[in-house]
Amino acid sequence: MGWIIVVVLVYIPLMIGLHRLAVRYGRSNEAVGWLIVSLFVSPILMIVVVWCIGETEEKREERLVADELLKMRIRDEVNE
């Protein structure tokens, strides 16, 4: 009975966090794979691994373009 509480209160939230981190870093195609590996290893270790690997190049470019568009919009509003 105690292990069910551990799974619900600790393991599942860590796996949800791992999935969200993988998606945020542009690794949504690999998110299920990270979850499967975390079942056998540790979700905490997999969170660290995904965090160390970082964003994909596509996600980084997408973020930079969005940031530049935001800067341009702010500059236009200030100059009005």
C-alpha positions, 0 to 999 in steps of 0.5 A, spaced: 500 500 500 505 504 501 508 503 494 502 506 491 502 512 495 510 513 493 508 512 485 502 517 486 505 522 490 513 522 487 514 518 481 508 520 476 509 528 478 516 527 476 514 523 469 510 529 468 515 534 469 520 530 464 515 530 459 513 537 459 521 538 459 522 534 453 516 538 449 519 545 452 526 543 449 523 541 442 524 533 444 516 532 443 518 526 438 522 523 443 518 524 449 515 517 450 522 514 449 524 518 455 518 516 459 520 509 458 527 509 460 525 513 466 521 507 468 527 503 468 532 508 470 530 514 474 525 520 472 530 524 476 536 522 472 532 523 465 530 530 467 538 531 468 539 528 462 534 532 458 536 538 461 543 537 459 542 535 452 538 542 451 534 544 446 534 542 439 536 546 433 529 547 430 526 549 437 532 554 439 531 557 432 524 558 433 525 561 440 530 566 437 525 568 431 519 569 436 524 573 441 526 577 435 519 578 433 517 580 440 522 585 440 520 588 433 513 589 436 515 592 442 520 597 438 514 599 434 509 600 439 515 605 443 516 609 437 509 610 435 
